[in-house]
Amino acid sequence: MGDEAEQMQREFEALLAAYRTRCLWFLRLDYVPVTTQEKLRVLGYVEQHGDLEAFRRAAPIRSWLSQNSKDAFVR
């Protein structure tokens, strides 16, 4: 995993931890999304149920994940 990927993963995990009880209360407490699609789905929940700060924090992660998921289809 490259530096950018590791940074985005850390940011995703921090966002997940910060908003788990407020935005993801309906998911198991031990649920950790693994695939890009699962991560995008969870980001959608955070954006939908969170505050403006959550939406802003999710945006660069969503952009990065979306970019990398498109690259996977091109290869």
Residue pairs with C-beta under 8 A, 6 or more apart in sequence:
1 9
4 64
8 60
8 61
8 64
8 65
11 57
11 60
11 61
12 39
12 43
12 61
15 43
15 46
15 54
15 57
15 58
15 61
16 24
16 32
16 42
16 46
18 54
18 57
19 46
19 49
19 50
19 54
20 27
20 29
22 49
22 50
23 45
23 46
23 48
23 49
23 50
23 54
24 31
24 42
24 45
24 46
24 49
27 42
27 45
33 39
33 41
33 42
36 65
36 68
36 69
36 72
37 69
39 61
39 65
40 62
40 65
40 66
40 69
43 58
43 61
43 62
43 65
46 54
46 55
46 58
47 54
47 55
47 58
47 62
50 58
